C-alpha cells in the first residue's frame, strides 16, 4: 500500500513540475522574442533563467493552493466565505512570488540591487495581475479535476445501480413465472402419469431442460434471439401437453436475425399472455404467430394470437398511454426501459382480423450464440 501511495505522489509531483516547467519555457520563448525586437536583446539562457524561476516558485506554492482548495471548496452555500479565504491567500502569494523572483533571479531592474520600499512596491504592483491570474488558473483546474472525478464516480455508480435494477427485474419476472408455470406443469404431469406415461416422461425431460436454461441465464440480461426461441419452444412444448391439439404455434423468424440480441425472457411473458388471455378462453383451436424483422437499426418482435382481443379497460389504458397488462408485462416493460431507455417500446393492440398483437421494438445489435458447453459452464458457475 505504501508503494502505491508513493508512486502516485511521484507521478503527481512530476506532472506538476512538468506543467510549470512547460509554462516557464513558453514564457521564456515569448520574453526572448520580444526583447529581440528592442535595443537590449535578452539571450535565451537569461530569459529561461528568469521565467523558470518565476514558474518554479508558483510550482512550489501549488501544493499549498491545492490543500487550500480541498479545505475551502467553492461549492453551493459556502462559496462566498471560501472565496474570501482564497482572496486572502492570493493577496499573500501573488506579491510573495514576485518578491521571491526578484531576490533569487536578481534581474538588472531588481529592487534588491539598490533596495528601496518604493521600488519593491512598484515591482510587486507591476506583476500582481499575472500572479492573481496564475492563482485563479490553479484553483479552476483543481476544481475541474475534482468535479470530473465526481462525475466519473457517479456515472460508474449509476451504471452499477442500473445493472442491479435490471437484475432485480429479471429475478422478479422469474419468481412470478416459476411458481405458476411449475404448478400447472406438475399438475399436467400428474394427470399423464397414468394416462400416458411416455408423454409424462417427455414432459419431465422438457421441464428439466427448461429449468436448466433458466438457471444458466439467471445473470444474463441479453441473449441471442436463437437462444430466446429455444427457451420459448421448450415452454411451448410443455404448454401443448396441456392444450392437446388446441395450441398451434407458427414462427416467422429469418435465420439472419437469430444472432440479434434481445432481453432475456422477453418473449415468454408475451406468449404466456397470448395463451392465457387469447387461446385459453376460446373454444376450439387457437393460433399464435411469432415474428421478427429488422427495420433499419431497430429489431421488431411480434407475438399475435387468434383470441377475442383486448378487454375494454385494457384498450382504454392503451389509448391513454398508461401502462397495461399483467405483472409479467409490467416487469418486461421496466426491464426494457432500464436496458434501452427511450429507444424501446412494448405495445398491445387489437388486430383487424381478430386477436391481439404484442409488438416489441428494441435497438438492433448482434452477439455470439452460445453452445451447450457454454450453458454447462454458466450453470456450474451459478451453482458455485
ABEGO torsion letter per residue (X at the ends): XAAAAAAAAAAAAAAAAAAAAAAAAAAAAAAAAAAAABABBBBAAAAAAAAAAAAAAAAAAAAAAAAAAAABBBBBGAAAAAAAAAAAAAAAAAAAAAAAAAAAAGBAABAAABBBAAAAAAAAAAAAAAAAAAAAAAAAAAAAAAAAAAAAAAAAAAAAAAAAAAAAAAAAAAAAAAAAAAAAAAAAAAAAAAABAAAAAAAAAAAAAAAAAAAAAAABABBBAAAAAAAAAAAAAAAAAAAEAABBBBBBBBAAAAABBBBBGAAAAAAAAAAAAAAAABBEBBBBBBBBBBBEABBBBBBBBABAEBBAAAAAAAAAGBBBEBAAAAAAAAAAAAAAEAABBBBBBBBAAEEBBBBBBBBBBBBBBBBAAAAAAAAAAAAX
